[in-house]
Amino acid sequence: MTTTRTRSRKFKAILAGGIVLGVGAAVTLAAWTDDEWAEGVFGAGSFNVQGSTDGTTFTDHESEGGAAALTFDLNGGDNMSPGDTVAAPFVLRLDGPTTYDATVALTSAAGGGDNASALTYEIVQVASAGECSAAATGTSVVPAGTALDSITGAADFDLSAGAGTATGDPVSLCFKVTVGDSLEQGQNTTAQWQFTATSAD
């Protein structure tokens, strides 16, 4: 009787140990993992407008302090008198790396000095810088008689990006400034215009 009970206890102890070992093996197998990764690389396009006062040499004029200095034609230098109209070209294009077309708008205009109110301006689009003169006609960008500090009635125009790395086709603007009867002698006037180009989808 004593021998039978002892064997029974040993058997149960071994069985219990076997159950523990089985649970431990299952946990070890569940710890296997494997990973996969994916990534994308995204490049941005380029967009830059350049200006030229002669239609040949283009550069950036990105700030008020770095504005392009227009050279207005006037016999006798800068001695303007009532009734005079003077003209100067300004040419815009998209540079070679640019990948998008653009819409351009005249976004600000300012006139300073004692004779600012005596001067008005007009902008027309012409075939080339060489076509700009006081008598030039073309597509109206700003109507004649506009005050130096006004952009009322200004029309947008488009610039096209070039193919590949080529520069875009230039658009030539002709600025025409006319002197009114209220001009005062011996005074200087400054004018400044800002164009903003927006990339097209």
Phi, psi and omega per residue, in radians:
M1 nan -0.742 -3.139
T2 -1.136 -0.696 -3.135
T3 -1.130 -0.674 -3.123
T4 -1.135 -0.747 -3.133
R5 -1.142 -0.660 -3.130
T6 -1.130 -0.766 3.109
R7 -1.088 -0.674 -3.131
S8 -1.090 -0.720 3.131
R9 -1.142 -0.720 3.129
K10 -1.113 -0.705 -3.130
F11 -1.110 -0.745 3.129
K12 -1.160 -0.639 3.117
A13 -1.135 -0.725 3.120
I14 -1.168 -0.705 3.121
L15 -1.100 -0.747 3.110
A16 -1.111 -0.714 3.099
G17 -1.092 -0.649 3.118
G18 -1.138 -0.615 3.109
I19 -1.166 -0.735 3.114
V20 -1.083 -0.762 3.123
L21 -1.092 -0.664 3.135
G22 -1.135 -0.721 3.103
V23 -1.131 -0.717 3.124
G24 -1.077 -0.697 3.135
A25 -1.156 -0.654 -3.142
A26 -1.154 -0.696 3.116
V27 -1.117 -0.719 3.136
T28 -1.080 -0.748 3.140
L29 -1.152 -0.591 -3.106
A30 -1.239 -0.228 -3.074
A31 -1.480 -0.044 3.122
W32 -1.232 2.345 3.099
T33 -2.397 2.838 3.090
D34 -2.621 2.472 -3.058
D35 -2.128 2.633 2.978
E36 -2.277 2.434 -3.127
W37 -2.138 2.612 3.053
A38 -2.406 2.558 3.083
E39 -2.528 2.727 3.068
G40 -2.216 2.598 3.091
V41 -2.041 2.221 -3.050
F42 -2.124 2.158 -3.140
G43 -1.857 2.446 3.113
A44 -1.558 2.606 3.061
G45 -1.322 -3.080 -3.116
S46 -2.135 2.588 -3.113
F47 -2.627 2.056 -3.132
N48 -2.726 2.317 3.097
V49 -1.856 2.432 3.107
Q50 -2.104 2.697 3.123
G51 -2.189 2.752 3.132
S52 -2.555 2.474 3.102
T53 -1.621 -0.094 3.140
D54 -2.282 -0.029 3.139
G55 1.408 0.054 -3.094
T56 -2.070 -0.894 -3.108
T57 -1.737 1.985 -3.092
F58 -1.896 2.500 3.073
T59 -2.705 3.083 3.134
D60 -1.574 2.437 3.044
H61 -2.273 1.407 -2.904
E62 -1.689 0.055 -3.115
S63 -2.527 2.857 3.108
E64 -1.038 -0.726 -3.140
G65 -1.230 -0.381 -3.136
G66 -1.829 0.412 -3.109
A67 -1.064 2.534 3.077
A68 -1.173 2.352 3.137
A69 -1.558 1.909 3.133
L70 -1.350 2.451 3.116
T71 -1.864 1.886 -3.114
F72 -1.528 2.381 -3.135
D73 -1.386 2.233 3.107
L74 -2.771 2.077 3.074
N75 -1.110 2.292 -3.136
G76 1.603 0.242 3.089
G77 1.408 -2.294 -3.057
D78 -1.809 0.446 -3.126
N79 -1.571 1.288 -3.120
M80 -1.345 2.655 3.096
S81 -2.459 2.821 -3.096
P82 -0.919 2.380 3.141
G83 1.672 -0.285 3.133
D84 -1.222 2.532 2.955
T85 -2.232 2.250 3.141
V86 -2.093 2.730 -3.053
A87 -2.393 2.661 3.076
A88 -2.654 2.455 3.123
P89 -1.550 2.677 2.965
F90 -2.526 2.179 -3.023
V91 -2.013 2.344 -3.141
L92 -2.063 2.562 3.048
R93 -2.724 2.867 3.019
L94 -1.609 2.419 -3.098
D95 -1.307 3.022 -3.040
G96 -1.030 -0.804 -3.120
P97 -1.213 -0.232 -3.071
T98 -1.114 2.332 -3.063
T99 -1.949 0.034 -3.106
Y100 -2.227 2.545 2.960
D101 -1.220 2.968 -3.086
A102 -2.477 2.659 2.931
T103 -1.929 2.272 -3.059
V104 -1.965 2.361 3.122
A105 -2.249 2.482 2.961
L106 -1.355 2.003 -2.994
T107 -1.864 -0.269 3.050
S108 -2.762 2.704 3.088
A109 -2.560 2.491 -3.119
A110 -2.523 2.510 3.059
G111 -2.251 2.395 -3.138
G112 -2.323 2.736 -3.111
G113 1.853 2.964 -3.039
D114 -1.211 -0.388 -3.089
N115 -1.826 0.231 -3.092
A116 -0.997 -0.691 -3.110
S117 -1.281 -0.238 -3.132
A118 -1.573 -0.089 -3.099
L119 -1.997 2.483 3.017
T120 -2.224 2.874 -3.131
Y121 -2.419 2.924 3.098
E122 -2.563 2.567 3.025
I123 -2.233 2.240 3.046
V124 -2.179 2.600 3.067
Q125 -1.564 2.199 -3.100
V126 -2.106 3.026 -3.051
A127 -1.204 -0.595 -3.101
S128 -2.786 2.919 3.125
A129 -1.037 -0.609 -3.134
G130 -1.178 -0.290 3.131
E131 -1.498 -0.058 -3.085
C132 -1.426 2.150 3.090
S133 -2.709 3.015 3.139
A134 -1.088 -0.422 -3.127
A135 -1.728 0.074 -3.047
A136 -1.106 2.487 3.036
T137 -2.140 2.789 -3.137
G138 2.981 -2.917 3.123
T139 -1.197 2.209 -3.082
S140 -1.267 2.257 3.001
V141 -1.833 -0.736 3.017
V142 -2.330 2.268 -3.077
P143 -1.198 2.669 3.103
A144 -1.049 2.587 3.098
G145 1.483 0.168 3.140
T146 -1.361 2.319 3.112
A147 -1.075 2.622 -3.077
L148 -1.009 -0.496 -3.101
D149 -1.758 0.366 -3.075
S150 -2.152 2.593 3.015
I151 -2.142 0.325 -3.127
T152 -1.048 2.276 3.113
G153 1.445 0.065 -3.119
A154 -1.180 2.413 -3.138
A155 -1.866 2.487 3.058
D156 -1.286 2.792 3.016
F157 -2.509 2.891 -3.018
D158 -1.899 2.606 2.980
L159 -2.126 2.427 3.140
S160 -1.853 2.396 3.062
A161 -1.288 2.595 3.112
G162 -1.364 2.874 3.096
A163 -1.382 2.392 -3.138
G164 1.083 -2.162 -3.141
T165 -1.766 0.190 -3.139
A166 -1.323 2.601 3.059
T167 -1.234 2.749 3.127
G168 -1.327 2.893 3.104
D169 -1.162 2.353 -3.126
P170 -1.329 2.631 3.004
V171 -2.054 2.130 -3.067
S172 -1.718 2.172 3.090
L173 -1.869 2.491 3.092
C174 -2.054 1.985 3.094
F175 -1.532 2.215 3.111
K176 -2.150 2.143 -3.124
V177 -1.980 2.274 -3.084
T178 -2.054 2.428 -3.099
V179 -1.644 2.287 3.087
G180 -1.607 3.087 -3.081
D181 -1.235 -0.317 -3.086
S182 -1.480 0.154 -3.127
L183 -1.036 2.303 3.092
E184 -1.734 2.499 -3.097
Q185 -1.194 2.574 2.980
G186 1.190 0.345 -3.117
Q187 -1.978 2.594 3.087
N188 -1.879 2.551 3.126
T189 -2.289 2.458 3.065
T190 -2.018 2.631 3.072
A191 -2.404 2.538 -3.141
Q192 -2.531 2.429 -3.113
W193 -2.231 2.506 3.119
Q194 -2.091 2.239 3.050
F195 -1.921 2.445 3.101
T196 -2.120 2.175 3.114
A197 -1.768 2.344 3.125
T198 -2.088 2.258 -3.107
S199 -1.161 2.475 3.135
A200 -1.673 2.563 3.129
D201 -1.177 nan nan
